[in-house]
């Protein structure tokens, strides 16, 4: 892991080390034909929408079509493998997701190594989750919930959208840091889990904030905390879990990656354009409407973030003994 992490960070900082003249010459020629942006999920979900927003922006700024290519399956591993094994020329990109940091320590048979085979290009957004409980749960605060869970070990059901999903590992990180025993129940997506949380068959879930807002506001579920490091404007009265468990943070995220070996000047040009999108008021509003907080930075920043996330989730997955289904 340490060597892989070090190599990944070297890749991420490569753009800064490239000779200026070569960077300018190469960037001037790029792109000269359509670019494909691989999205790891089927059309219609939030990642697909974010991918299409960024693709449209890049198309307009770069003067070439950026075509979204949905390649779903195997928790995103099919699309990731396809993108990372493409020719590293900047014409095949990947909408990277939090699953790319979670999956390496869950799947033992991957035909790629994300830390080795991906070049970080640009971060796009964070997607905070919210820890929510059925109103029949007596706890109204995080400390009260921890005390309630410790008094009822193994008796509280924690729903998720599937094994190894951000919803699942966010809950496992909470279990690890709070020292509580919750029984994980995996569903085929958050929308399948929500009815059982509403009915009381499930007692707690770490849900995607935009999908949960309506249920929270009409009192059908109770929000105890958000998983971001700080409070969220959409739920200003709901504390961050980190206010009670120092260091807790478990947001989903999106970004752009390319196959390792993609010319650093091309990476730098794409990073510049993605960051320009994130600075655009209309784009920021579109992302805000999806519950996505803007998360801009350099390729090196994004590379360090992914390396940190991969290391964190490896520890959580080992603690929870999460295995691919």
N, C-alpha and C positions, 0 to 999 in steps of 0.2 A: 504493500500500500504506500509506503513512504517513497520508494523509487518512482512508482507510477504517479504519485502526487507531484513529485519534483519535476518529472518530465512534462506533466500537464501544465504546470506553471511556466515552464520554459517556453512551451508552445504558445501560451497565452501572452507572453511578453515579447514574442518574436517580432511583432509589427514595429515595436519601438527600436529594435536593433537593426532593421533593414536599412541599407544605404538609401539616402534620400533620392538620388538620381534614378535608381532602379525602381523605387516606389512610384515616382511620378510617371516614368515611362510606361510601366505596367498598368497603373491605374487609369491612364489616359485611354488605353485600349479596352478597358472593361466597363460594362459588358458590351459585347458585340452580337449577342443572340439571347434568346429567352433563358431565364433562370427558373429552376424548379425549387419550390419550398416544400419539403416533405413535412406533413402533419401526421402525428402518430395516432390520431383517433379518427373516427368516421366524421363526415360532415355534420355540422349543426351545433356541436357543443362549444363551450367557451374557448377552448384552445383553437378550434377551427376558426371561430370568429376573429380571435386575436391574430391568427396567422393570416387571414384574408385582409384584415386592416393593414397589417405591415406589408403584405404583398402589394396591395394597391398603392400604398405610399411609395414603396421602392420602385414600382413600375413607373410612376409619374416622375420620380426624381432621377432615375437612371436611364430612362428613355428606352427601356426594353421590357417586354411582358415578364412578370413574375407569376408563374403558374403554381397554384396550390395543388399538391399531389397528396391526397389522403391515402395513407397505407397503415391501416389499423391492425391490431392483433397482438397477442402475447404481451399485454401490459405496455405496449409501445415499443417492444423490442424489434418487431418486424420492420417498422418504419425507420427506427434508429439504425439498424444494421444496413438497410438499403442505402440510406443517406451517407453513412460513414464509409461505405465501401465504394462510393462513386469516385470518379476522377477528381482529384483535389484542385479544381481550376476555378472555383467560385460559382459554377453554374448549377450545382446541387447544394442546397442548404437544408438545415433541419430546424424545425421549431422545437428547440430543446425544452424539456419540462422537468419538474421535480422528480418524476419517475426515473429520469436518467441518473439521479444521485441515489435513489432508493434501491433500484433493481440490482446493481452489481453485487450486493451482499445477500440477495435473495435467490437469484438464479445462478446455478452453478454450471450451466451448459451454454452460456452465451457465446456466439461466434464473433464477438467484438469486445473490446475493452474501451469503455467510453473515455476514461482518463488518458488512454494512450492514443486512441483513434480519432478524437474530436479536437478541433481547434475552436476555442471560444471566440465568438464574434461580438455579440452584444446582448446584454440583459434587457428585458422589456418591462416585466412587472412582477410584483408580489401579489399573492391572493391569500388574504388572511382567512382563517377558519374561526368558528365560534363554538365554544363548549356549551351545549344546550341540554337541558334535562326536561323530562316530563313533569308537569306541574305537581304530580302526586309525590315526587321526590321532596322530602322535607327541607333539604338544603337550599339556602338562598344565596350563599356565597361560596367561594372556592374553599376557604378554611372549613366551613360547615360541611361541604361535600366530602372533603378529605376525612374529616372525623366520622361522617356517616359511613363512608366506604370502609374505613378501618374497623368500624363496629359490625360491618356486614361483609366480611371477606368472601369473594366469589359469588355473592348473591346479587350483584348489580350487573345488568347486561349492558354492554357497550356496543352499539351498532356502528358499522362502517360501510362504505361503498365497495368493499372488497379487500381481500388480503393483500397487504403491501401497498395499498393506496395511501395518498397523503392523509386521508381521514383516519385510516387505521394507525399509521405510525405516529401521528400526532397524539392519539390516545395512548399508545404504548410509551411514548416519551413522558406523558403525564403520569402514567402508572409508575414508571421507573423513578421519576424525580419525586413524586409524592409518596412513594412506598405503599401503594394500594393495590388490591387484587380485584380487577374488574374482568368479567367474562366477555371476551370478544365474540361477536356474531357478525359474520361477513355476509353482505347482500350483494346483489348484482347491480351496483350503482346506488348513489345516494337517494334517488327518487324512489327506489324500492324499499329503502330502510325507513324513510320518513313516516309512512303510515303506521308502522309498528312503534315508533317513538311516540307518535300522537296518541295511539291507543293505550300506551303504558306497558306493552310487552317488552319494549326496550326502555331503559331508564336514562341513558345518556348517549350522546353522539357528538362528535366533532364535525360540524357541517360547514359547507361552503357558505360564506356570509350572505351573498345576494340571494341564494336559494332559501335561506332560513329567515330572512328579514320579515316577510309577511306573517309567518307563524309566530315569531317573537312579538311583533307589534300587536297581534290580536290575542296574545296571551295563551296560545295553544302550546307553546314551549317556553321555558324560562332560560334566558341567557345568563350564564355564570361568569364567562370570561372570554376574551378574544385571544387567539394564539400568536398574534403579532407582538413584537417587543413593546409597542406602545398602544394606547387606546386608539380606536378608529372613529372617524368623524360620523360614520353612519350609525354608530352605537356609542355615543359619547359618554353615557352613564354606565357602560359595561366596562369593568376594569380589564386590563391585560393580565393574563395568568401569571406573567412574570412579576407582577406586583406582589405575588404571594410565593411563587417558586422562582427565585432569582435565576436568570439565564434561560428560562423557558422561551422557546420560539419555534414555531412549526408552520410556517406559511408555505403554500404552494408557490410555484414561480414559472415564468416563461422567459425564453430568450432565443437567440439564434446561434447556431453552431454550424461548422463546416467540417469536411473531412480534414484530418491532419495532413499537413503539407500544402494546404491552400496558401498561395502567395501572401505574405504579410501585408503588402500594400493593398491587396484586394480586401483582406480582412479589415484593414484600417478604413478603407472607403465605405464598406458596408456599415461599420460601427458608426461612422460619422453620420450616415443617412438615417440609421435607426435612432440615434440620439436626437437628430433633428425632428423626427416624428414625435418623440416623447416630449419635446419642448413645444410642440404645436398645441395651442389651446383646444382646438376641436378634437384632436386625437386624444388628448388627456381626458376630455369629457367622455369620449366614447369608451375609453378604458375604465374610467370611474363608474360609468353606468353598468359595466360588467363586474364591478367589485374588484378591479385590478389596480393596485397602487403602482404608480410609475417607479421604475427601478432602473436608472440609467448609469452608465459607467464605461470604462475602457475594457478592451478585451482582457487585459490583465486583471482588472477588478472582477470581471465575470468569472475568469478562470479560478481565482482564489476562492470566490464564493462557492463555486461548484465543488472544488476540492474540499472545502470545509463541510459542505452539506453531505458529501459522500462519506466522509469520515464520521460525521455525527450519526447518520442513519445506519452505518455499519455497526456502530456500538449499540444502537437501539434494537436493530434487527437481531443481533446476537443475544441481547438481554431477553427479548421476547421470543426467541427461537422461531422467527418467521421463516417459513419455507414456501417456495412457489407451489401453487396448487396445480 
